[in-house]
């Protein structure tokens, strides 16, 4: 009878599913779809372990965890799940932090709790009074919340929940999104609509979206958010705005998420009425101290400041003849009494070092090693230029032994096709994280630098420049949600494999069907190499169009600063192409550990994927596969286009596993990606052909338009600029 | 057994309703919620008439109508509804346009079809071969679609579907939204996020939102949309953008919605390479002709152009010594061969007529009567200034006997509290529409002017400046959806009563429960008078803050043009307050018909609601209720605040009838409205008190802040500016 009812129900839900399609919002639900299990045996197994929920403790966080657990289980298992506050039922999921567990359970998980840190969790199958339960606990309540999401993910991904014995902790302290959101709600490099933060209606109107944002982040372990653009506006630090920030902090707090702000270095002048922002000026230091106090009165767990100083025209300590250490430490002293941190960005470049922009961050920051306050962490982009489709790892990683460095990844696809190209970024992130810096011998990977295991840093962190906007689907592209997800999972555990992440995300977001998972996972995994191929193969970089960065612009050469121009980076001429950063060039290679430098320095040992990053190479240079550089480059561009065509085929074959709305969305977007991949190929090859003077090799399609046509394209309202 | 299954289903749906709350999207579904009927008897009655759907014809429009009918009925009636293409079942809902009906049905509805126009519909209970059906038909397929929505509304509002015999047609030709959307997706006077039009991803990416937008509009009979801001950018007329416009037109077409664009008068210079935009220049005229042709090749049913010329700095024919007729007719000739229209706005003002801005539109346009081409319609704002909380009807209505005039309402609440104030605008619209112009004797209402019944105009229309953005709930405020809905309903039938509209909307959007409907409808109906009271009672106008128009600013007096300053409009001094537009003043009253002019002209006969619009009145003037003007004004401000407090109470009492998400949203917004109502009251009364020199009367709360405080408030990033 029961089974019968359920079948009717399933039928009717299916029906409702169809009938609601006009206003379907699967896209909005991200990886928290909580689809009903279609595998009935598995569902029965899960149900045999889950008769109810026992909630211990009554904080807001526990209540959130309980609601999430209950509603998700009800959706996935199609069964009403009761919630108790005492261990009254068999096979209960018991959730509560250590102090709220009864003595017997506490004893059972005592040794497990020693394995985790304050944000970690335990998920364990236990037997109490001969009755089996699953306990989800942690030292703090946020750990319980993370545990609940982790447990739900087991079911979402159809994993076993028998004999569970999981102890997991995040490997970094600060797992944070950087929103480059302006106060007018435009988003610098945002391709998913506009800022989530509706400043006009804050503090009194709390949008549902803030809550859903917090939920989504908590589900993947993100514990911090910088609300404002690094190109900062001082007004965010005025009471009018702090009141609004406070309201957001109150929403995010029970989800374990701290709020941070960007500090405009000249704020003491702009909103403080001072004549200077010199970090050595006592009035300036006191102004920041008072400002920090004012913030912490409102937001006791305020995270701290993220600062972009003396870069791309932003004010900073150098305006007053001071250096990064002076600036960062002054701010660090202001927030230190309250436990705040300063995330000081190493992304600096200026006209004083036009010989090689790639060298500047290392040149400015490495000598500062050991001079920063304890609550300063230097935030370093993954590569030395700027979030290109591929860059060698940044030479600062491992090069500062006494200063904690945090990773800055870009989740928003400024240089990787905006929100129209399907590119699975965890693959890029993993490549960077696994890179061996050799700075403390073999095995000194970037991961081990940023998780603090090499230099034993007290603070560790990973930042991701968010790809989130107010589009209905949050990220503009349904598959860009995977990059938000993947960033969070890697911030929690930077040793995770990107294939594992793809698998998890696809199952949570779409389907557990193997016939769907296998080809689509493969599509995700190769998607990053595809974009490298059709945009910047073989180590090419920074050849996009100017300002908006949309589409190819290798010909751009008229911008006032040399390092703004693509021609500065590719240096194509009759003799060849590429930026010579070897010893005979700018010697940027010397910023790496000797073991790495020697590999990059030599043409023969330099990995071909980084070839033109480090070397100016003759058009006739023979690549490992026997092709000349010109032919090889052209074939790479073609390969990128072919890969996108293959992605289209793969996706089209998945139609029956995906709801029609998302299926069509991705189909339309892949169509754009295919067009744009060809645009990149044709524009770049036509341009470079002027220098190589060579024909396109067999297998490379002829361009459909002239170089003049491509150069004439203008996009005055391209987003994110 | 059946009943039993349904009960289980209902229970489970309830359950799912709860569990999905984290990502609930009721807000997104507007008035198309299609809630399951809770009245079981009624449901049984409906089901006895609806055994299936018979679809006749196979156009996209009929397929859309069929899908909507099927899915909505399935949602509301919890029953699978089958769709056939032949009359095979009993009690079928038969949908199809006239030509697709079988001979027998055609005969049955023949006389009814004579009652409707091309966009109208018939809904009729018929008997064929002794079997009863309900036929929904029209002369064209779009009429069938309108009929389907109308039929669904009967069920949504729990009306009877026995013995139906409805013949309905729209009373105006052009029922159109004006989107003041810029190409960078900012929306001038937009308070619901940013533009729906994602130009970056068009034409290849069709957002689900475009489809849902079309659905929502079709459901209320809106048949046109101007995609771009009246402060226009010529780039929209370039091929790069026309390709995108074409894609939107393709989406909207099957929903009966035509696309229009704003034409920047100087476009021939900016994108055409011409030296002039003089409408008498042959090259200019030819350029527009070619441009029109280019557009119509892409979009054969393109609606035409909306033009703001020589107003607020926009270019126009006057730049070349020509007049509105020259400009409008030149454009009209360009679109005439393709059936396009020119909507030429009468909203003009310039420094040449600073004596009374209210007079300028009439002064410039009335003399042009009879000189416009047949495909020109002059678009007139409801009042002579600019969408204030209350204005007397515009004197142009009825004053042009040979020129069609269309109404321009503002749905977005530029001057009525943005998207944080609950104001039911159909009440305002109705007040304007019912105003008697007396231009062709008593009963010459504004409605009869714009529906063409007085002067027998060939083209008629109503435009509404949209309040739609990319917020999840479309309009920023859940109740602002009612203003979109109400605009559409009034555009279809300007004789509709606003109470009827409120009733319909509440039932479709929230609940049919009488205990909910009665108090909330009352709240809607009085909400417009509340905003007049706490912002601009007794005929005050244009005293908001500058630029963004957010909050009060009666003190503003430093703007370069006199008629930009609030002091120009209220003219408060020791002697009194108000703008003397009587014969002894600017004589603006003379622009009305004599019967109206005489009423407005005399202090004793002028309606008190318009008092300070037409008269400068002494602070001691005795109002009809015996209060002095000062006391009466202060009490009106207080009354407005009290009304909002009462709205809060009413809403709080409705909690059990509304989903928790929307309940809380409205609760938070009413809280803001209450704060801001007090802000308006306090700031305005403190300011005017400087002139009246009088104490606040008993019953008016003392201000909580000083005038200096209110004058110091700054909102640099207020939206829509």
Interface residues (C-beta under 8 A of the other chain):
Chain A: X5 X8 X9 X12 X13 X15 X16 X18 X19 X20 X21 X22 X23 X24 X25 X27 X28 X29 X32 X34 X67 X68 X70 X71 X72 X74 X75 X78 X80 X183 X184 X185 X191 X193 X194 X198 X199 X200 X201 X204 X205 X206 X207 X208 X209 X211 X212 X215 X235 X418 X419 X420 X470 X471 X472 X476 X661 X664 X665 X668 X669 X671 X672 X675 X716 X717 X718 X719
Chain B: X5 X8 X9 X12 X13 X15 X16 X18 X19 X20 X21 X22 X23 X24 X25 X27 X28 X29 X32 X34 X67 X68 X70 X71 X72 X74 X75 X78 X80 X183 X184 X185 X191 X193 X194 X198 X199 X200 X201 X204 X205 X206 X207 X208 X209 X211 X212 X215 X235 X418 X419 X420 X470 X471 X472 X476 X661 X664 X665 X668 X669 X671 X672 X675 X716 X717 X718 X719
